[in-house]
Amino acid sequence: MNKIITFCVLGLLGTTAHAQMKDITVTLQPTASYNWFDKNTAIDDGVMYGGRIGFGFGETIELRAIYEKSADLKNTVDGLNFFSNDFVNNFNSRSVDIERFGGEFKANIPTRGTFVPYFTVGAGVQSLKVDIAAVGAPSNQQKSDQIFAHVGLGTQIKLGNRLFLNLEAKNTIFNMNPSSVLFQEGQDQSELENWLNDNQNTRMYNWTLLAGLQLYLGGRTPEEYSALDRAYKNKFSGGSGGFKLIFEPTGSFINFDNDTNLADSYFLGGKVGFDLNQYIGIRGFYYQATRNEQISTDWDDMAMYGGDFIAKLNVSRGLVPYINLGGGYLNVNNSKYVGKNGLTGAKSGYFAKGGLGVNVPLGRNFEVFGDASLMYTSERDNDDLQNTIAPDELKTHTMYSVGVRFQLGKKAADTDKLLERKIEIRADEKTQVYKDRINDLESELSEAYRNSDTKKAVEIIEEKKELERKIYFEEEPTNSKAKQQFNNESAKESRVEMTPKELENLIEKVIQGVDEESTKAQTVDQRMDRLERLLLEINTGTYRENLTPARQEDASQKILDKLNELDKKIERNTDKINNLNFNNQNPNLDKTTIINSGQPNQIAPQVIQQPETVVNSNSGGNTVLKSESAVKGVATGWVVNEGISVFTGVAIADQVAMTIGIRGNYSFTNSPFKFMPDVYVAPGKNTGFGINANVVVPFPVNKGVILNPYAGLGIGYNDAAGASTFSPNIILGTSFNVLGGRLFADYTAHNFVDIHRISLGYKLNF
């Protein structure tokens, strides 16, 4: 019961989850697990290790090949409560080697957050090897194979954009004869035979707690896709997007196993189903056999029906390979069906199948396809699949299929319109860059006005006017008439010729006009623009040729004085607006430090630790507000991912072992608690490992103290330094106010006294 509760808690950790990679991905995952074997297997509990490799199809579905191997497992009669003390005392415990090969279907729940819950379903072949030789005799390895199936529930904890820590609980089911593990030559077998006669239970259950690091190669996260990316992907993968209805008229040929009475036959029929997205689909099928191994409408007394799962390995308008997994029922009319060599008596039964195929798109809604599959049936009486033990009890058949596919779905988005919109967005972004630069120039221009620096002011105004011209052309990209008008006006301004007296009168008139316009509905910016244009013409245009240097300098100074006056007016208005907005802010939300030249810092009352806002003036005299977040990390919902840590240290128990591992760091909004899962290995002669989930609370300390202590509790499985335990943890530690506060050290007591672990580590940004 405790194991079941623990496994359920693991599954419920994934209440907020982060989406996986989009597209087709390759997944790699080393694994380590602790296994609680059914007592009737006569195998001690222990560790297995292995790996998984496969494909991810979008965010939700993964198909993986799995491999697991035992590490120092033994057979045992403890806990069976049947054998005599004499049998138990004389029982010679031997090593049991277990290897598992198989496949697995994994479904992720595509929600957003730090945790990704998932479930798994898989099957394969398990091999047991035991030395049954008598004591002192040469080794005699006995091997037995079993078919297994498993279901699992777990959660992934995000450590990086492509790296996840998997924590999973699963139950593996297989049928087994216990004598394959307990039998030993040279030992009295009477008690064993009596136990086997009394024990009819061959169904075994193997509970497992597993951890692994899963790496995704290829693909992109959903956030990396733009609408245009999705539209082009849909366009070049058949022209439809999202959910699609599928109709597939199909013909098949099955080459049945020679050990059955089923005659090789053609089947005609079809599939109906749907594609959930561009990668995965579900089909239901029905096929009717034809007679005499010919394609015709002369129907035989055999049919098959069931369902298929389709997983495409890419999306394109060319060849598209796919994986085909399914099963169903082979229905044979036993009283009428005539099989091989004119014999009757073939059996109906369930089957499972899997294979590879390829699609050839011929249009947006029309494809042809072909696939080859291996099909498995059982020859047990009454189709007793659930009690099948060994793989050699299954019959293997080969199935070949070809057909045409019609699909009905929503038409993909128009890429031309999306491309036009994307160009507009990029033009807006480019325009914004120009506007940001103009804002910077305004600050520099204010300084030039105050310093009466004509040369600097002219240079800045020239750059500013050029940027304004670029903005105008970006905002009117197709208006050639407007562009020509803009260029003509610029050329006209440069061709005006005046006498020195006329120019001086013009300057006086413009300045006087600017003063008169102050009462009109014209902005200060508009008036300054007129003066800046005039200053530019005096110093760079044809006006300059009509003025002596002294007159030019005097005219420029008059314009600069007026510009400086207007600029100060803008600055005063801006300060009033900023002060009004700043004073209206809630003083309880921010800690604000106001820095004034020659005055001590003033700190507003602090109620809640929030971002710190600093108000200062830049070199141009403009007010600048800077806000720095008090909490570092990436927030995903209510969880803040603060990065991962690497650490090393020692584990102390019956022995002393070095440890190397990684740790996740997660905080929670509006909570002082931090979640710190970790996994480590203890390399050496007897390599160990540990998987832990700890929750800690930091303790506040006075500023200036180098230590930032924390303490907490957790749970985990640890096998290191000659001891192993699945138990609670106590953790005490501190980070140090050096190297950006990323250095830390802590002590963990596993099961309070069984294993003591000391770690020193460094927190990374990812």
Helices and strands as residue ranges (DSSP letters): H 2-12, E 24-37, G 39-41, E 46-57, E 61-71, E 73-74, H 85-90, E 95-108, E 115-131, E 141-158, E 163-175, H 179-182, H 190-198, E 203-217, G 222-224, H 227-235, E 240-255, E 265-275, E 280-290, G 291-293, E 299-312, E 320-332, G 340-342, E 349-363, E 366-378, G 381-383, G 385-387, G 391-393, E 394-411, H 415-450, H 454-475, H 480-495, H 500-517, H 524-540, G 542-546, H 549-583, E 591-594, E 602-603, E 612-617, E 623-628, E 634-636, E 639-652, E 656-668, E 674-682, E 688-698, E 707-720, E 723-736, G 739-741, E 743-750, E 755-763
